[in-house]
């Protein structure tokens, strides 16, 4: 059998290792499917012609660069350990590379790597490894019943969380599609996970992952399975709730009445409020093949993140069919700030400046209105002239120029008058920026939304703070 292009593609894309090949300038020429899955890319177009430094994958790219330069000089490397960033988390990898020759000359390199983060943590005793799924539990599902006697449980399960590994999550999903078995596919992303790792250490992050994984597995016990896609992203395969009303009820209960998401967790050296964002779609109603189905849940997850996180998005063909991620993607915060300043410079007074930038702020902050309070303590609306509320004690909140809270607990405690106005108008989360020039405070900008537990992101806080500064000039 001759090695055709089709045969090469088939072989390279069945490998579980992440495979890539580059030209003599270390620019990507191609990658396999496992590589795309690892980084979460839809296609290789985003990296073709770029090198590792362009992609920003390494906190210290120099060792990787020198390693590849040695390979391009004719030396091969085998199982070299390093680190790379994947979806906001630094992971440990082991890579092997060798030169590519054409007519006796080196024209590039080919390499592969595997993720060993969880293996290292388990060996070093840094994780809270657990087993969520036993052989008996997995046997209830025909796919695993067929293979469980031939494959070890260690191979099927993720070593840290004890739920399904990514490889077997995907295999299970593909088996359901092949059998035409309806199911709902969901991807969860833990909110601000990097902050927990950076603030309290990787052991705290591991505790969050194992706790959420176990609780979600218990939530779907008997009719679904949980898997770990990678980093802080989890997969749920639900065989029960496939109709729209069933999915609505399922996620409403999950986000409001369960302990799987939205709970406080103590790490000994501090604590955090743990939340997650979810995106889901169903087979075969929404998509009839794996690639399209995964694309939908990834898009729904992105929409949820764009809405402020700590929420779920269920795919709806009428609402989401024509939504493109490129159209909802955030620009850089500095680009936003530049455009906001340019627009505000053209307006003359306080109210006209806010009205001018309101369309942009609605997009950037995912809000429907913006409020402000002046020295008289009255809360006004940019979009609704009839709105009038009492915020006389809002200053009691402001120990700094910015106040951010996903609940109203602190507001209730320190500013009961302002709290009463928020509750009266159905607001459940608030972000406030102080309008101040030198030591003179002239008012406050208020982002108040009626979705509870909204987590205000750094770029959103930065933009509101920046607008407040422009108004103080």
HELIX and SHEET records of a PDB file:
HELIX    1   1 UNK A    5  UNK A   14  1                                  10    
HELIX    2   2 UNK A   33  UNK A   39  1                                   7    
HELIX    3   3 UNK A   44  UNK A   46  5                                   3    
HELIX    4   4 UNK A   52  UNK A   55  1                                   4    
HELIX    5   5 UNK A   62  UNK A   72  1                                  11    
HELIX    6   6 UNK A  117  UNK A  123  1                                   7    
HELIX    7   7 UNK A  135  UNK A  138  1                                   4    
HELIX    8   8 UNK A  142  UNK A  147  1                                   6    
HELIX    9   9 UNK A  153  UNK A  156  1                                   4    
HELIX   10  10 UNK A  166  UNK A  178  1                                  13    
HELIX   11  11 UNK A  193  UNK A  200  1                                   8    
HELIX   12  12 UNK A  202  UNK A  219  1                                  18    
HELIX   13  13 UNK A  244  UNK A  256  1                                  13    
HELIX   14  14 UNK A  290  UNK A  306  1                                  17    
HELIX   15  15 UNK A  317  UNK A  320  1                                   4    
HELIX   16  16 UNK A  325  UNK A  328  1                                   4    
HELIX   17  17 UNK A  333  UNK A  345  1                                  13    
HELIX   18  18 UNK A  350  UNK A  364  1                                  15    
HELIX   19  19 UNK A  394  UNK A  397  5                                   4    
HELIX   20  20 UNK A  409  UNK A  414  1                                   6    
HELIX   21  21 UNK A  416  UNK A  424  1                                   9    
HELIX   22  22 UNK A  458  UNK A  472  1                                  15    
SHEET    1   A 5 UNK A  28  UNK A  31  0                                        
SHEET    2   A 5 UNK A  18  UNK A  23 -1                                        
SHEET    3   A 5 UNK A 105  UNK A 115 -1                                        
SHEET    4   A 5 UNK A  89  UNK A 102 -1                                        
SHEET    5   A 5 UNK A  77  UNK A  86 -1                                        
SHEET    1   B 5 UNK A 224  UNK A 230  0                                        
SHEET    2   B 5 UNK A 233  UNK A 238 -1                                        
SHEET    3   B 5 UNK A 183  UNK A 190 -1                                        
SHEET    4   B 5 UNK A 276  UNK A 283 -1                                        
SHEET    5   B 5 UNK A 312  UNK A 314  1                                        
SHEET    1   C 2 UNK A 263  UNK A 266  0                                        
SHEET    2   C 2 UNK A 271  UNK A 274 -1                                        
SHEET    1   D 6 UNK A 389  UNK A 390  0                                        
SHEET    2   D 6 UNK A 378  UNK A 381 -1                                        
SHEET    3   D 6 UNK A 371  UNK A 373 -1                                        
SHEET    4   D 6 UNK A 440  UNK A 449 -1                                        
SHEET    5   D 6 UNK A 429  UNK A 437 -1                                        
SHEET    6   D 6 UNK A 402  UNK A 405 -1                                        
END                                                                             
